[in-house]
Amino acid sequence: MNIDLSGLKDIHLPIEPSILPLAWGWWVSLLAFILVLIGIYWLIIFVRESRQRYILHRLTEIKNISNDDFLKEITFFTKQVAIALYGREKVASLYGQSWIDFLNKHGSVHFSKDFVELLEKNMYALQKSLTDSQKEKIFKLYEAWIKENLKRKGKE
């Protein structure tokens, strides 16, 4: 049994499929991945801005506190912000002059020796002698420091 194969044409392999054009399922997957990345980016921005909004809102609440509790509240809140921005290890143990040195080091706002004396005199005194003008000065210093450091850390 002899079979004549001379009339057959050569076998040609088909063209290898290319990666493009992609099937519609790949396009949907790619679009979903891009949307998830954009969503994560906006979520990060939202969380950062909501933290800043909360801090600024809390500052305005502290501004309206009576003179007796004001100094304790603004100092405590500023320390909380500093811990959130710079870490517990660096900030939590600071007090007195070391706390003021830290504030001066991490901002363009300058807390003077008079400011330190005013803090020490009024922080633990039974009878607070903080006037409205002193309260406003203290508030403006702490507020400027907090806003500056929020902007600086927000850019990092």
VENBELPE-V903291 format. One record per helix or strand. SS is the DSSP state (h for helix, s for strand). FROM is the first residue (numbers start at 1). LEN is the number of residues. If there is no record, write none. Layout:
BEGIN
SS|FROM|LEN ; SS|FROM|LEN
END
This chain:
BEGIN
h|24|40 ; h|67|20 ; h|88|4 ; h|96|10 ; h|113|11 ; h|132|24
END
